[in-house]
Amino acid sequence: MTAHNEQADIIADEQEARRIAGQLVMIRMPGLTLDADNAAFMRDNHIRAICLFRGNMQDEHQLKQFTRDLRQTMGTDSLIALDQEGGAVVRSLWVPQPPAAMSLGASADPELCRQVGAAVARSVRALGFNWNFAPVLDLNNNVYNPVISERSFGSEPAKAAALALAWMQGSLAEGVACCVKHFPGHGDTHVDSHRDLPTVDKSLEALRALELEPFRIAVGQQAPAIMTAHIVYPALDAEHPATMSHRILTGLLREEWGYQGVVITDGMDMHAIAGRYGVGQAAVRALAAGADLVMALGTRETQIEALNALTEFILSGKISRAELNTRLQRVKSLCERFPCQDEVYQTEIADRILMSQAWKKGLTAFGQPQAPATGSRVRLVVSADVVSDGVSEAGIPAAKVKAMLETLYDVEMTTFSDAEQFDWASLPQDGRAVILASTIRIRYSEKVRREWKPNLHLVLWNPFQMLDIDAPALVTYGFAPPAVDAARAWLAGEIDAAGVLPVQLPSGSASH
């Protein structure tokens, strides 16, 4: 290469570097509308990608206007994303609520998964989104995982991948890009990467057999985008988390597997990254490792920090114009293949019926549960307060569980604020059948396992809580209205619980 050509391959103009940096990040913003200040920030920094969360959503009219304004500000080649996985991880709550991945895993029906993925895409496309951060390809091979749980389709690689990728194909057919996550696999962790940096210390052979396999299959099926995990895999790269690992993002994903789609990081504001590396340095490391888009969420201040660091990195000449153009072209191709739409949601009623049927198909019985006779006296024991953990939506309020049961029974309710402190022996011995409804994600302690003895356990969120209580259980995998309605239908004797838990349980826990 001549000196002139070498010079041409390095970006020296600061404005050009800033423009490129802006197109290599995805941001978030507060509020329900696009105000003048945020619009100016996006225009001035050439932002083309944004992720919206529950706090950005009030109702259909507001959200459609918001995404319309974003599209007008960012331009034609824009990406407007959300997490509408299903189960507890959804953002728009008024559209038909999809089953959690593990509920679909319990159904073991690829065609149902395809239909659900398509219905989710129709609902979010009509709201102005063209990118959904789903489905999850993490395997549920650790029942103590604090963040994956029911978000996984199962523990067996080929089966989980087949269901998840059927879901993906349904979405793609309806014009919404998917983003499989969290590469190379978040299933076997004891730590939530929103809070700290997990390590999955397995041999390369074990990783290839389990964690990596669904993603390898997804690459073969041309998944349009992959999200990285903030996790260290010593067998792949002992020094860097996957999000910042050249060996993983470039060596394995690009060079060995030949992946051509978009690679986006998970949120760089997560403590596993921001708390250790700093937002700006982390953004640079991710881009250098091979990411196409850096998810610079956080605050305006941290977004500017990321943009400044990326601009400096581009100007440094440590990344060539050709490498940057390749990344920009991948993102542009995603925008062109999945343009933002502005349209009417025409299949809502049919999609609600589909979601209702899908939730019912996933219902799973554990330990031969029996419903109390209709009209009998029951006592509901349930958490008084269920808040969002930052990833999932807030769980179902106790009053709503009580209202569902009151359609069938004479109900008295006892609530607890802290499972550790609740005295099970204080419940009145008045002949009422005791139903425990678990509406939280957190697993129960050994103390609770020893002392709590309900007649029936309704597991309305984390399926592995069925292992924590010595009682027969009905597992819904979620608390969305159609999930709760499915539980009511089972209690009323209208349907069976035919789902099969798609996860290998620890030995000795298969039944009571």
N, C-alpha and C positions, 0 to 999 in steps of 0.2 A: 504494500500500500504506500502511496506517495505521501509526503508531508502534508500536501494540500488536502488529500482525501482524509487523512487522519484528523486534520483540523475540522473538516466538514462533519465528521462523525461525532464531534463534541459540541455540546450546546453551551454557548458563551453568553447569550443574551438573557438578562435576568427576567425580562417580561415573558419571554418564551418559556423559560424554565418554570416560572410561576404558573403559567397557563397549563403546562403539562402536569405539574404537581397537583393542581386543582382537579384535573381529570383522572387522577390516580387515587383519589380518596372518596370515601362515602361518609357522609355526616348525618347527624341527627339534630333536631332543634326542638325547643319547648313550644307549647302553645297549640291552639286549634286553628290558627290562621297563619298565612304567610304575610307578616308585616313588612313594612318598607325597609326596616333595618336588616332583617334576615335576607330579603330579596336582594338588597344591594351587596351584602356579604357574599351571597352565592354568585352573583354576576361578576363582582370584582375579582373573585378567586376562581372563576371558571368551573364551579362545582356542577357535576352532571349526575351525581348519584346521592340519594338520600334514603334513610331507613326511618319509617314511622313506627311509633309505639302506641300503647294503649292511651297514654296521656295526650296523644295527638288526635284522638278519635272521640267524637260525641254522638254523631248519628250520620245517616247516609248523606243527607244534604250537605252538612258541614264538611264531611270528609271528601266528597266528590269535588266540592269547590276548592278545597285545600290542594288536592292532587292536580286539579286543573291549573291552579295558579303556579304550582311547582313546575309543571310541564311547560307552561308558558315562559317561566323564568329561565329554566335550564336549557330549553330548546328541544329539538326533535330527538336527538340522540341522548335520551335521559333514562335513568333507571330509578324507579320508585319502588322500594322494597318493604317487606314486612315479614314477621314470623307468624305464619298461619299454618302451623304443623297439624293441629288437632289436639283433642284432649285439653289439658290445662295450659298448653302453649298456643294461644290464639290471641289476636289483637282486636279484630273486629268481632264484637260479641252479638251483634244483631243479625248477622247473616247465618245461614244454616251451619250448625256447629258440628265439625267433623269428629269422628272417633279418634281417640289416641292411637298411636301406632301399634301399641301392644294389644289393644282391642281388635284391630284388624289382623294382627298376628294370631290372635286366638281364633279368629274365623278361618284363617289359612285359605283365603279365597282371592287369588290374584285379580280376577275380574271385578270383584267388589272393590278392591284397592284401586284399580284403574278408574272405576266410576266415581269413587270418593275423591281421588285426586283431580279428576275433571270437574267435579262439582265445586271443589274448593277454588279452582282456577276461575271458573265462571263468576263466582261471588266476588273475588278480589279484583278481577279484571274490570268488572262493572264499577268498582270503586276508584279505578284509575291506577291500579298497580300493574306492573309488568314483571315483577320478580318476587318469588316467594322463597324464603330460606327454609326449605323443606325438600324432600323428606330426610329424616335422620337415618344414617347408615351405621351408627354405632351399635355394636352387639351388646345385648344385656347379659354379659357373662360375669357380673358381680352384683349380687342382690343387695349389697350395701352401698351401691353407687348413689351419692347424694343428689345427683342432678339429671341423670338419664332415665332410669326406671321405666315408666310406662311410655316414654318417648321413643323407645326402641321397638322394632318389629319382632325381635326375638333374639335368641342366643346362637342359632345355627346359621353360619354364614350364607350358604346358598339359598336357604328358605327365606331368611330375612331380606336378602338382597332382591330376590324375585318379587316379594310383596312390595318392598319400598320402590323398586324401579317400575313396577306396574303403576303404582301411584304417580310416579314421575311422568310416565308416558301419558297418563290421562291428563295431567296438567299441561304438558307440552302441546298436546293435540288441541287444547283450548286456548293456546296463545299466551301462556304465562310461563316464564322461565323458572326452572327449579335450581336449587343450590343444595347438593347433597352435603352432609356434614356429620361429624367434625373430624376431618382427615388428620392423621391416620387411624383415629378411633378413640372415643372417650368412654367406652363402655366399662372398662375394667379399672376404674379409678375410685379411690376412697375420698378424693378431694374435689371440691367444686372449683373449677378454674376461674370463676368469677371472684373467688376469695383468695386463692393461693395457687402455686404452680405444682400440678401433679406430675408424678413420674410413673410410667408403665415400664417396669423393668423385666422384660421378657426376652427370650432369645429371638433372633431373627426368624428362625424356623417357626416358632410359635406365633409370632406376629403375622407371618405370611399365611399361616393356616387359619387364623381367626380374624383379628382386627383389620388387616389389610384387604382381605379377600372381597368383602362387599364393595370396597372402593375400586379395586381392580376390575370387578365385574361392571361397575358403573362407568368406568372409563371406556370399556368395550361397548357399552350401550350409548356412548356419546352424551353423557350428562353434560349439560351446557355450562355448569359452574360447580366448583367445589370450595367449601369453606374449611379453613385450617383450624387445628386445635392448639390451644396454648398448653401443650403437654410435652414433657421430655421423654423420649424413647431411646434409652442408652444404646440399644442394639443398632439403631439407625444413626443416631447422633447424640453422643454423650454430653455435648456442651450446650446445644441450643434447643429450645422448644421448637416444635414442628413449624410454627408460624414464622420462625426466623432461621430455619435450617435450609441451607442450600442443598445439602445432601438429600433431604426429604422432598422439598418442593421442586427442585430442578433435577437432581440426580435420579431419584426414584420416580416421581410423578411425570416429569416431562421427558427425560431421556430414556429411562428403562421402559415405562409404560406408554410413552408417546402421546400423553394427554395434550389436547389442543384447546380446551375450553378455558374459561375464566377461573382464576384462582383468587379468592378473596379471603382476607383474614377474618377471624372472629373479632369481636369488639376489642380494640386496643386500649380501651379504658379499663378493662378487667384487671383486677389486682394482680393476677398471675403475671401480667406483662407490665402495666403502668407502674406498679409498685416496685418492680425490680430494675427496669431498664430506663424508665422515663419515656414519655409518649413520643417525643421527637426521635430519639435514638431507636426506639422500637419500630417506628414507621420506616426508617431508613433500612434497618436490618431486614425487615419483611420484604421490602422492595428488592433489596440486593439478593435475598434468598430465592426470589422468583415469583412473588405475589404480583398480581396484576392490579388489584385494588386493596387499599388499606382502609379498614373500617375505623375511621377516626371519629368515634362517637364522643362521649364526654361533653365538655363545655366549649363555648366559643374560644376560651383561652387555650385549651388543649388542642383544639382544631387548628388554631393559628400556629401553635407550637409544631404540630405535625407538618403543616404546609411549609413553614419556614425551613424545617429540617430537610424536607424532601427537595425544596428548591435549592438549598445549598448542596445537597448530594448530587443533584442533576448538574449543577454548575461546576462541581469538582472534577467532572470528567470520568468519575469512577463507574459510571453507567453510560453506555453509548447511545447515540441517537437511534441506532438500529434496534437496540434492545427496548428502548422506550416506545418506539413506533410499533414494535410487535405487541407490546402490552396494550397500547392505545387501540390498535386494530382489533384485538380480541374483545375489548369492551365495546367498541363500536359495532362489531358484528353481532354481539348479544343484543344491543339496542335495536339494530335493524331487523333481526329475526323476530324479536318480541317487542313490537312498538307499544307504547302506552295507548290505551283506548279511551274513548269517552262514549259510553253506551248504556243502554237500559238493561237491567238484570231481568231476563225474560223467563228463567227456569226456576225461580225461587221456590215455588210450591212443590214442584217435583223434586228439587234438591233437598227440601226439608223432609219429605217422605223417605228419600234415599238414606239420609243421615239417621233418621229414626230407626229404620230397618237395620242399618249397619251397626249401630250401638247395640241393638238387641241381639244380633248374631254373635257379638263378642262376649256377652255375659258368661262368666265362668264360675262354676261351683267348686268349692274346696271343702272337703270334709263332710260331704252329704248334708248340706243345709236344708232345713225345713222351715217354711213360712208359717208364722202363727195363723190360726184360723181367722178369717175375715170377721170383724166385729169384736174380736177379743181385746183384752186390756193389755197394753204394752207400756214399757218405760223406755224412752229413748235417752241414751247417754251420748253426748256429742260435745265437741269443742265449742266454746262460747264465741271465739273470735278466730277467724281465718283470714290472714292477710297475704298479700303477694310476697313471694320470695325474691322478686326482681326479675326472674326468668318467666315464671308462670303467672297466670292471672290469680287473683284472690279466690280462695275456695268458696264453696256454697255456705251461706249463713245457716246457722242452726234452725232458725225459724222456717226456712224453706224445706228442710228435711222433715221437720215436724208436720208441716202442712201436707206434704206428700203422704206421710203415714196416716194422717187424720182422714184421708179419703177411704181408708180401709179399717182403721182401728180406733179404739178409745186410748188416747195417748197422753201420758204425762212425760215431761221432759226434764232431765237433769243435765246441766252443763258444767264443764270444767274449763278452767283457764290454763292450768298446768297439769299435764298428765302425771308428772312425777309426784305432785302434791295431793292429787285426788285420792280420797279414801273410798275404795270400792265397797268396803264393808259397811259404809254408812248408808248405802241404798236401802230403802224400806223393803222389808220382806212381806210384801202385800199380795203375792200371787201373780203379779204382772210379769209377762215374758220380757226379758231385757234385751233390747237391740242396741248394740254399739254401732254408731255410724262414724267411720274414720274419714274426716274431711281435711286432713293435713297431709303433707308430703313426708314429714319427719317420721322416722321409724320409732317404735315404742321401745322402752328400756327393759332390762331384765326384771326390774321391780314390777313393772306393769305386767309383763308376761306371767309372773308368778301369781299376781293378785286379782287380775281382772277376769271375770268369768261370765260373759254374756251368754244368752241362749243363741243369739245370731249376731254375726259381725257383717255389717254392710261396709265393704271397702270401696269408698267413693273417690279414691285418688291413687295412692301408691299401692300397687297390688301386693308388694312384699310385706305389707302390714298384716296380711293373713297369716304370716309365719310368727307374728309377735303375740297373737292372742289365741288362747287355747279354746277355740270355739269354731263351729262350722261357719263358713264365710261365703258371701256372694260378692264377686269382684266385678265392678263396672269399668275400671280403668279410667274413670273420670267423673266429673260432677256437673257437666253441661246439662241443660234442661232435658235433652233427649236421653242422656245417660240415666238421670234420675227417674225419668218416665219408664225406661226399660226395667229399672229395679222395681218400680211400682207394679208393672205388668207381671213380673215374676212373682212378687208377693201375692198378687191377686190370682195366681194360678193360670194366667192367660198364655204364658210362654215358658219354655224350658231354658235353662242355662246350659247351652250346648257348646260354648267356647272351650278351647283347650289351651291352657297356659303355654305360651311358646318359648318357655325358658326352662333350662335344666336347674332344678332346685337342689340345694345342699342335701346330702344323704340324710335320711331320717326325717325329712320334712314333707314328704309327698302326701301324707294324710294324717289324720288325728287318730 
